[in-house]
Amino acid sequence: MSMKLIRIKEVMDRTGLARATIYKYMKLGLFPKQVKLGTHAVAWVESEVEAWIQSGIEYRDSESA
């Protein structure tokens, strides 16, 4: 199984969240955790970010039903 990692800029672009909000949500357990790539580099698993976005859409749709 191939997993793609995406960096913070792409996570921000896809979610519309600010960097600080992403880290705050991670600390609260509301957003997928990052994967450490090196001393100063991190990334997120693309499928986990996509699942987080999808869960927001599903929540929205269930609220309007």
N, C-alpha and C positions, 0 to 999 in steps of 0.2 A: 504494500500500500504506500503510495507516494503522498507525502505531506508537504505542502508549500508553506514557507514561513514568510510573513510580511512584516515590514518595519513600521515604526510608529507613524510616519507620514501617511502611509497607505491606510493604516487603521483609522487615523483621523479623517482622511478623505472618505472612507467607506461608511463610517459611523456618524460623521458630523459632530463628533465630540472633540473638545479641546484636550490637549495633552494632560493637563492637571485633572480634568474630569475622568479620563481613562484610569489614571493612577488612583484616584479617589475611589472609583467604583471597584477597582481590583482589591483595594484594601478592605472594602466593605463586603467583598465576596459577590459583587454584582456583575463582574466582567471577567472574562477569561484571563488567566495569569500568563505572563510572558515566559519565554524560553531564553535562558542566558546563552549567548553565543560566544562571549569572550569577556574580557575584563570590563569593557565599556559598551558592549553591544548586546541588544536584546531584540527579540522579534516575537510575533504571535503566530499561532497556528491558524492559517487562513480559514479552515473549516470550522474552528471554534468561534471565530469572529462572525462568520456567516451564520452560524447557528444562533448566536446571541442576537443578531439583527432579526432573524426569522422569528425568534421567540417574542420579540417586541411587536412584530407585525401580528402574530397570532394572538397576543394579549389584547392588542387594539381591536382586532376583529371580534374577539369573544365579548369584549365590553360593549360593543355596539349591537350585539345580537339580542 
